[in-house]
């Protein structure tokens, strides 16, 4: 595989299997394959905590779904595929996106975790891609700072510190979670 090769989203998906860790920690940025560090333990803790809260929320609503590390084709020609920690859909079947490796369906909300230096340094590009694609709600969880950067297409951005809470607003009605709970160690550890 050439370092200067340009890939479509479909070619990238086929090529990932040949990459280290089967390409699990890679993305496609304007046709170029980029490597990310594997997430750390704190990243996993955050995903566990947010997934438990989303599970309760979605179960109570009886509609919508969440996917984890689903490839999102956010741009074409040249193609860009991002793999956010969580993508949330308000409509469609509960398992419409679950068995896919990649989709062009735009989620209603995205959660990113800026847990390693490569992830942190590329986060602005990710958020710009999601905003330009029309995702109405984006939360970027920042473990070192213990805060969440929230981007809403309707009202702009704000930083929510450890004492605040993230709320779904019109995008995820009635969803709320304290920022502190995002970073809490699971009971069994």
N, C-alpha and C positions, 0 to 999 in steps of 0.2 A: 504494500500500500504506500503510495507516494505521499510525502508530506505536503506537496503542493496540489494534489488532486482536488477537484471540486466535485462534491457529491450532491445528488438530489436527496430529499428526505428518504425516499424508498431505497436508494443505493446505500445510504448511511445505515439504515435499519438492517440491510443484508450484510454490510461490512462489520457491524458491531461485534458479531460473534467471534471474529478473528482478533479482536483487540484484547488487551489484558482485562481480566475479570469479565470477559464477554462484553466489554464496552459499557458496563453498568455505570461507570462514572465518567461518561463522555456526553457531549452535546454536539450539535451541528450549528455553527455560526456562519452565516452567509456562505454556505457550501463547504466550510472547512471544519474538520473534526477537531474539537478541543477537549483536553483532558481536565477533569476536576479531581481534587483529592476526595478520597472516600470520606463520608461523614464521620464525625466523632461520636462518642457516647452521649454527649449532651444533645446533639442533633437527634439521636434516637429517642432520648427521653422526651424531648419536645414533641416529636411526631407521635409518640405514644399518648402523651397528655392531650394533644389537640384531637387525635383520632377518637379517644374516649368521649370527649365533649361533643364532637361532631356526630358520633354514633347515637348518643342520647338525643341530640337535637333532631337529626334526620328521622330517627325512629318515632319520635313524638309527632313530627309533621306528616309522616307517612308519604313523603314525596321528596325527590331529589336524591343525590348520591355524592359520594366523595371517592376520588381515586388517588393513588399514591404513586409518585414517580412515573406518571403517564407522559409519554412524549407528546408535546403540543407543537404542531406545525404552525408557527406564528407568522412566517413569511415564506414567499415563494420567489424563485428566480432572482438571486440565488436563495436557496432554502435555508431556513433557520428552524431548528427543533430544540425546544427547551424542555427540561424535565423538572418542574417544580415539585417540592415535597408533597403538596396537596393541591388538587383541583376539585372545585365544588360545582356541581350542576344542580340547578333548581328544578329542572324539568327532564322529561324522558324517563325511561325505565330505570329501575334501581341498578341494573347491571349492564346498561348499554355500553359503557366504556371500560368496564372492568377487565375483560379478557383481551383488550387491545394493547399493543406496544406503543401505538402512536395514533393520534387523531387530529383532524382539522376542526373539530367541534370546539367552539369557544366556551370555556367555563364562565360561570357567573362570579366566581371568586377564586383567587389563587393565594396559597400560602408558600412563601419561600423562607428558607432558614440560612442565614449568612454565618455558617458555623466554621468555615475554614478560610484561610487567606485567599485562595483562588475563588472560592464562592463569594467572599466579600468583595473582592476587586471586580468581579463581573456582574454584581447585582444591579448596578445602574442600568447596564445594557438590558438585563432581563426585564426590569421594571419598565423601561422605555418600550421594549417589544410588547409587553402585556398591555400597557396603556394605549399604544398605537393600534393594537389589535382590537381594542374596545372592551377589555375586561373591566367591569365596573368597580370591583373591590380587590385590592391587593394588600396583603399583610406580609411584611418582611420582618421576621423575627431575628433579633440581633443578640445572640447569647453573650458576647463579651460585655455589652452595654446593659444587658437585662432590660431591653425595651423593644417596642414594636414600631416600625415605620409603616404607617397606614396611608394608602393611596386610594382615593375615591375619585372616579372620573367626574362625578357631579360637584364635588366640593374641594378638591385638591388633596394636600397631604398634611399629616401631623405626626408627631412622635408621641407615643404613649409609654410612660415610664412604668416601672415595676409596681407602683401603687395604683395604676389605672386598670382599665378593662377594655378589651376589644369587643365591639358590638357590630352586629351585622347590618343594622340600619334597614333600608329598603331592600337591599340585596339578599340578606339572610335575616328576615324578620324574627325578632325575639331571641336571636342567638347572642349570648354574652359569655365572656370568660375573663377572669382576672389574669393580668399579665403574670403575676406572681405564680399562678397555677400552671402556666406554661413551663416553668422551670423547676417545678416541684419534683423531688425524687419519688419514684413509685413506692408505694407502701411496702412491697416485698423486698426492697433493696436495703 
